[in-house]
Amino acid sequence: MKSPPVWKLKKMFQSSGSKVTLHKVTEAMINEEGDDEFGDEFAQTQLTEETYTILADIQQVTLEEIEANPGFLKEGDAFGYFLPSYEVDGETVTVEDDDYITFASIKFKVDRTEDFYDAGIHIYRRALLRKEVGK
């Protein structure tokens, strides 16, 4: 998939980008490892999810792209174009592998990210988004 030109990225990320929801899921240990009543080791963890509204450009893959990349791209996949980082409520967030993106009521899992630079300046991050089945 061809990347958008730099001028489009700058414009898109200012005011004309699509609002998407970034879901960051983290797993935290809530108690130390120990043995349960059967002598098996365990540790209790808790999943937490934080959501952020950010601007991005999401492009569904085309049939031609799927045919050109058999076994790699699938129907429902998309590419997302994001800023290197976002400042949301005083917190810096970035789109990373295994995060989730919701766009147009479709939930995607970030499969992999790739950073793009121009003259040594990090200008955007592209992510392969896999549609979550049944989501």
Secondary structure as the mmCIF struct_conf table of DSSP 4:
data_model
#
loop_
_struct_conf.conf_type_id
_struct_conf.id
_struct_conf.beg_label_comp_id
_struct_conf.beg_label_asym_id
_struct_conf.beg_label_seq_id
_struct_conf.end_label_comp_id
_struct_conf.end_label_asym_id
_struct_conf.end_label_seq_id
HELX_LH_PP_P HELX_LH_PP_P1 LYS A 2 PRO A 5
HELX_RH_AL_P HELX_RH_AL_P1 VAL A 6 LYS A 11
HELX_RH_PI_P HELX_RH_PI_P1 MET A 12 SER A 16
BEND BEND1 GLY A 17 GLY A 17
STRN STRN1 SER A 18 MET A 29
BEND BEND2 ASN A 31 ASN A 31
STRN STRN2 GLY A 34 ASP A 35
TURN_TY1_P TURN_TY1_P1 GLU A 37 PHE A 38
BEND BEND3 GLY A 39 GLY A 39
STRN STRN3 GLU A 41 PHE A 42
STRN STRN4 THR A 45 GLN A 60
HELX_LH_PP_P HELX_LH_PP_P2 VAL A 61 THR A 62
HELX_RH_AL_P HELX_RH_AL_P2 LEU A 63 ALA A 68
BEND BEND4 ASN A 69 ASN A 69
TURN_TY1_P TURN_TY1_P2 PRO A 70 PHE A 72
BEND BEND5 LEU A 73 LEU A 73
TURN_TY1_P TURN_TY1_P3 GLU A 75 GLY A 76
STRN STRN5 ALA A 78 PHE A 82
BEND BEND6 PRO A 84 PRO A 84
STRN STRN6 TYR A 86 VAL A 88
TURN_TY1_P TURN_TY1_P4 ASP A 89 GLY A 90
STRN STRN7 GLU A 91 VAL A 93
TURN_TY1_P TURN_TY1_P5 ASP A 97 ASP A 98
STRN STRN8 TYR A 100 PHE A 103
TURN_TY1_P TURN_TY1_P6 ALA A 104 SER A 105
STRN STRN9 ILE A 106 ASP A 118
TURN_TY1_P TURN_TY1_P7 ALA A 119 GLY A 120
STRN STRN10 ILE A 121 LYS A 131
HELX_LH_PP_P HELX_LH_PP_P3 GLU A 132 GLU A 132
TURN_TY1_P TURN_TY1_P8 VAL A 133 GLY A 134
#
